[in-house]
Amino acid sequence: MAIEAVIWDFGGVFTTSPFEAFDRYEKANGLPQGLIRKVNSTNPDGNAWALFERNDIDAAGFDTLFHEESSALGHPVPGREVLPLLAGDLRPRVVEALKACKALYKVGCITNNMATMHSPGPDAGGMAGAMASLFPLFDAVIESSKAGVRKPDPRIYLMMCELLNVEPAACIYLDDLGINCKPAAALGMHAIKVTDEASALAALSAATGLAL
């Protein structure tokens, strides 16, 4: 089936990966490497991260619950210190790739985010500011904290297909997490795991025929 839409994750695709910030925090605080990711992957449907991304708890609740979950792994970390680590630097080449795709295809964004990251305006800083600057470029945006459903739940991908009026098999999907690419691929999308900017753009070029 011919490509009709390109659907993008946000953090770790348009911005540098928060994993880099997690690693720096862990090193600076004498924590085991990968601790924050381990907390986030333990009980992935009902932990602090999942609840916050579905807007089931507020920032204070995330702070408390993340501290409890990390403490259970032997290394207490306040959730309030994790949230600032989510903001990355924009990747200009990926932004240009979005614009090139938009000229030929429908474009959508599916992002697992938190109410504290909602884009309040173009002058906002950090992740909210990045979202505010790019969200207007998309034909449709789904934010987990507003939709009440988050990746990798297959429903959120089908919601986007409905918004764009396309079949999954007519979509390319980019995400920096393999766990989020798998359901997209299972639905028939051409999934691209973003491990770095260069390889992602090369894969997108190959899939679309565009010189990115």
C-alpha positions, 0 to 999 in steps of 0.5 A: 500500500502506498504511503499516505501518512508519517506519524512521529513520536516527539521526545527522543525523535524531535529532541535528543533522548532523555536517556542521555539526561538520565545517565548524566543524573545517575552518574552525578548522584552515584546511582546505578546506570539505568536505574531510572529506566528500570523504575519506569519499566517496572509495572509499566502499566500502573507505575508513577510514569504510566499514571502521570502520562495518563494524567491519573496523578499530578506532579506531587503524586508523581514525586511521591510515587516515583520516590517510593518505587525507586526506594523499593529498588534500593535507591530513592530518587524524588520524582521532582528531580526526574521531570526536568530531565525530560527536556531535550534539545531540538534536532533541526534536521528532523524538523526539516524532515517533518516539513518535507514529509508534510509537503507530500503526506499527512503528518501526525504526532503521538506522544506519551507526555505529562500534564506539566509538559502541555505546551502553554505557548510559543514562549514556553521553555523546555519540552513545552516550548518545543511542542508549542513550536512544532505541534502546529505543523501536524495535521493531528496530535495525540497527547497521552495526558489528554487522551487518557491512553498511552503507547504502547496501547494499540488503541492510540495508534488506531485513534491517530489513523482515524484522525488522519483517515488512513489505514495503518498499512499506509503509515510510517511510524517513528519512535525511539522506543522499541516497545512503542514500535512493536504495536505499530508494526503489528498493526501494519505500519512501517515502524522505524526505531530512532536510535540516532538522528542520522540512521533515522533520517536514512531509514525515512528517506529509504521508506519515502524516497525523499532526500532528507 
